[in-house]
């Protein structure tokens, strides 16, 4: 087990190094000058800025400096907010994205398991058809549409009933998190519903279910004790990467609901060619995703010895 | 208090429990305060983005300038009617080559220290210091030696600014500058206390506690990308004139629809609209206000000799078919925009009246026959059977692309000219503009200060923003003439000469003067919209019951 864990961590580190290198190269290959702005500046001023950010050095040297700083956990200073450290940006805004993501994944997991189980139970009957239609909708409609619709719904509810049901946008209280995390979790909820459904259907025909039925157990007991428990495994597998994807993929939701998450910095940095923020956020997100995958692998190793042996 | 733990909950209810809890919590969430409050004199707004740079010496963007205009003050400022008025300086004296300012005794920093002449000396030297690399250093170029220092050719101490004593500031000018006084109301020229600046190190203005304020408000709370709250500054010398207690930017989002939703929900009291949100605002029967931002949008040609757009007849042919009225009505669609006619927008002041009233721009109706004739002549001059496709470089915003497509369709049908649209993101477009990698580029220019020269010198051969490298000795001569004079008659006559050159030489194709539409809570009075500096200006606003 120890050897297995160590091996996974080592390959994780190699993956992170690869992400960092690929991002570095891709970023420098993008045409455009990160130091250029709407107002033209003299070559002298540009040279001063280049020196400040170390862009005057050859690219290989920049890469080595960058890697050694990264190992020490220092991502440098933002290009657009010239007095803010990238580390501070990640520290200030990742917790926001994480809180939103955790709530979203909670919605997604609870909903996914519940709906998935229901569809399997009422297979090819009306509830199954309705829910599966909604699932297709949830998978195919992009989150910015849901975000806009969700917000519009709140505005209308607040207007019709003349109450402050839920805040339309903003950040600070738990109430602010509900609609954005619902919207954010919708796609994952749909995905998990489908997974859960097929897992449940597989299990329905297993021998132990038949045995349980033969023993005369009540349907609800069979459902909760035997079916649900066994069908939930594949859901756990995808949950790890989904948590990473959800906490990092909330750019549009953060924009629409005015949430100070890291996703906004991530996307804006690319648009602005803010080299240090691009590197910092990409490597951080990459590392986070790798960590979640390893975590799931290790947990799986505990649950299912077959995984370890392979 | 409810103790849920003692109850035996059926397992079927389990997934529903958290959802129920959330709903209950949502309902007990107390109704938050509304967008305006006359009793407390507070107003709530949304910012389009997190202010990227609240260090006034390097700030360049609209949001930072908006905030800085409320929390800091220069030697002069704009009053509630938009006239230049005393700020930190109580009075001043201007001559051809110098300016002396006498500072008021009661101007204070938010830590209680007095604002002194030394704070201006420190800040201005810092702005032109090449190490600071301020993009707005050129604002101070009228000050003696500023340009030379900024290019690294002279020491900082040679800058023509001197603190005679704590309250007397003397400026030596490089050349007579009629608009110098207006520059002293702009954020780049605001004071900074050296002691405080040094103490914060490289983090100056990174957080609300890392700035000293000397304006009507101070930032009391700033949560990055979430909210920014400004409260009336108790140390401000003119606090009696300030009615608002709090300007609370409780939301930060670039999404105009989200901001409109917040406005409908009465969570914010002001928001700008765009083409998309305009119709929804109409449906909600809000009173839509209009404002001309002062920016001019145009197509700029590439004059590098190897480019086909170097040919004047070709540019004139395009000018002869373009109809700015049709463009504004059909393509832009939102109200408030004015059809383009000149490099100079209609709000720019001339000698006594707006410049465009004193010197009207030449307006020609589209003339297809003339355009075709010009195009034939252009082909003959260039020795070409057909004009190869022209590259039109535009930014990747939906509006810019739509405008480019209109031009493409219009030139194809009317003149059989092919345009190749090159859509690029912000930085890539800038790089291509600077390298001259285009034939025509969609560009715009907003005023940096309240004087005609902010537009006039744009196509001078030495101007780095002249990205098409237009080079005309007569144009340069007129710019120099206006620059070296303090006489409004002489300056405006020179600018009228420029306006004629811009049209006759078809240097640019003026498309429109930008107008914006916005919503404002009817209880806000005295909010000032302005083309330069902090816009909108809430400094003298008040909330009526």
Boltz contact constraints between the chains, C-beta under 6 A:
constraints:
  - contact:
      token1: [A, 31]
      token2: [B, 428]
      max_distance: 6.0
  - contact:
      token1: [A, 32]
      token2: [B, 427]
      max_distance: 6.0
  - contact:
      token1: [A, 32]
      token2: [B, 428]
      max_distance: 6.0
  - contact:
      token1: [A, 32]
      token2: [B, 431]
      max_distance: 6.0
  - contact:
      token1: [A, 33]
      token2: [B, 431]
      max_distance: 6.0
  - contact:
      token1: [A, 36]
      token2: [B, 430]
      max_distance: 6.0
  - contact:
      token1: [A, 37]
      token2: [B, 135]
      max_distance: 6.0
  - contact:
      token1: [A, 39]
      token2: [B, 135]
      max_distance: 6.0
  - contact:
      token1: [A, 40]
      token2: [B, 464]
      max_distance: 6.0
  - contact:
      token1: [A, 40]
      token2: [B, 465]
      max_distance: 6.0
  - contact:
      token1: [A, 41]
      token2: [B, 135]
      max_distance: 6.0
  - contact:
      token1: [A, 44]
      token2: [B, 130]
      max_distance: 6.0
  - contact:
      token1: [A, 44]
      token2: [B, 151]
      max_distance: 6.0
  - contact:
      token1: [A, 44]
      token2: [B, 152]
      max_distance: 6.0
  - contact:
      token1: [A, 45]
      token2: [B, 133]
      max_distance: 6.0
  - contact:
      token1: [A, 48]
      token2: [B, 130]
      max_distance: 6.0
  - contact:
      token1: [A, 48]
      token2: [B, 131]
      max_distance: 6.0
  - contact:
      token1: [A, 48]
      token2: [B, 133]
      max_distance: 6.0
  - contact:
      token1: [A, 49]
      token2: [B, 133]
      max_distance: 6.0
  - contact:
      token1: [A, 80]
      token2: [B, 52]
      max_distance: 6.0
  - contact:
      token1: [A, 81]
      token2: [B, 52]
      max_distance: 6.0
  - contact:
      token1: [A, 83]
      token2: [B, 203]
      max_distance: 6.0
  - contact:
      token1: [A, 83]
      token2: [B, 205]
      max_distance: 6.0
  - contact:
      token1: [A, 83]
      token2: [B, 206]
      max_distance: 6.0
  - contact:
      token1: [A, 84]
      token2: [B, 206]
      max_distance: 6.0
  - contact:
      token1: [A, 92]
      token2: [B, 224]
      max_distance: 6.0
  - contact:
      token1: [A, 110]
      token2: [B, 15]
      max_distance: 6.0
  - contact:
      token1: [A, 114]
      token2: [B, 15]
      max_distance: 6.0
  - contact:
      token1: [A, 151]
      token2: [B, 261]
      max_distance: 6.0
  - contact:
      token1: [A, 155]
      token2: [B, 261]
      max_distance: 6.0
  - contact:
      token1: [A, 155]
      token2: [B, 264]
      max_distance: 6.0
  - contact:
      token1: [A, 155]
      token2: [B, 265]
      max_distance: 6.0
  - contact:
      token1: [A, 158]
      token2: [B, 265]
      max_distance: 6.0
  - contact:
      token1: [A, 164]
      token2: [B, 31]
      max_distance: 6.0
  - contact:
      token1: [A, 166]
      token2: [B, 26]
      max_distance: 6.0
  - contact:
      token1: [A, 168]
      token2: [B, 261]
      max_distance: 6.0
  - contact:
      token1: [A, 168]
      token2: [B, 262]
      max_distance: 6.0
  - contact:
      token1: [A, 168]
      token2: [B, 265]
      max_distance: 6.0
  - contact:
      token1: [A, 169]
      token2: [B, 251]
      max_distance: 6.0
  - contact:
      token1: [A, 169]
      token2: [B, 258]
      max_distance: 6.0
  - contact:
      token1: [A, 169]
      token2: [B, 262]
      max_distance: 6.0
  - contact:
      token1: [A, 170]
      token2: [B, 251]
      max_distance: 6.0
  - contact:
      token1: [A, 171]
      token2: [B, 226]
      max_distance: 6.0
  - contact:
      token1: [A, 174]
      token2: [B, 25]
      max_distance: 6.0
  - contact:
      token1: [A, 175]
      token2: [B, 26]
      max_distance: 6.0
  - contact:
      token1: [A, 175]
      token2: [B, 29]
      max_distance: 6.0
  - contact:
      token1: [A, 178]
      token2: [B, 22]
      max_distance: 6.0
  - contact:
      token1: [A, 224]
      token2: [B, 11]
      max_distance: 6.0
  - contact:
      token1: [A, 255]
      token2: [B, 253]
      max_distance: 6.0
  - contact:
      token1: [A, 255]
      token2: [B, 255]
      max_distance: 6.0
  - contact:
      token1: [A, 256]
      token2: [B, 255]
      max_distance: 6.0
  - contact:
      token1: [A, 256]
      token2: [B, 258]
      max_distance: 6.0
  - contact:
      token1: [A, 258]
      token2: [B, 251]
      max_distance: 6.0
  - contact:
      token1: [A, 258]
      token2: [B, 252]
      max_distance: 6.0
  - contact:
      token1: [A, 258]
      token2: [B, 253]
      max_distance: 6.0
  - contact:
      token1: [A, 260]
      token2: [B, 225]
      max_distance: 6.0
  - contact:
      token1: [A, 260]
      token2: [B, 226]
      max_distance: 6.0
  - contact:
      token1: [A, 273]
      token2: [B, 427]
      max_distance: 6.0
